[in-house]
């Protein structure tokens, strides 16, 4: 997720509070202790976690020379760049050259522009405003995430019992809504959208913070195209939630529950290739249909179409690699 910095110079307690409530990663201040008294957060200050002109530089882009200086300093730490009249071209040049560019912005619209430059976007934004509402709007933009998943329909070919095994419930610190869930796969080349437990049923109350994601060996798709094994997740990890429209956001894992349960295997095809996923065999486990509605695994039948995404196969410690790997 992109970094969300907020400038509280000169000291603005209301802005600092709004920033903390909106999930800011870093506050830029004159005194770190005033910020630390409000909550645990990284601070850029002479007495802070990051020190100005040593680990963080502020550069005003006015000509090619200042642009080159910013790119050079970004090899040593973070560079906060600003301009009188932001145009896309200088920011594009910097993003193409360096990874630790923080764009100074004043509105949600400016933040959205900076975060999407060259698709890659800046590493983050430093918001300068006196309006707590702008802080909250921009924080919501950052939390929503900039990535989109290209969801495609998978046609179910088989769904059958697969014996007993250990499955993973991922309990997050966020509430999910209908149409949202996590992208889970038996292999790193395809992921099905497993729906969150948001719906009423006769057997158990809704748990909108939970995705009963699948067997312990399965992959979860994370931001940036990375993957992790479900069994490796733990409290404090950040995972990706995807919606039926392909929008994504990051959430924090609060707890992971691994328990032995009856399983079933779902086999499906997309683009003429076969894929599969092992899930718990229970009415409360749902995939997302092509129409965006949740479909219980006890009702899904061959020929039904559910949403998921395909990726290039091959992973090493969760990172995509270009080598021949056969996954079945």
Order of alpha helices (4+ residues) and beta strands (2+ residues): beta-alpha-beta-alpha-beta-beta-alpha-beta-alpha-beta-alpha-beta-alpha-beta-beta-beta-beta-beta-beta-beta-beta-beta-beta-beta-beta-beta-beta
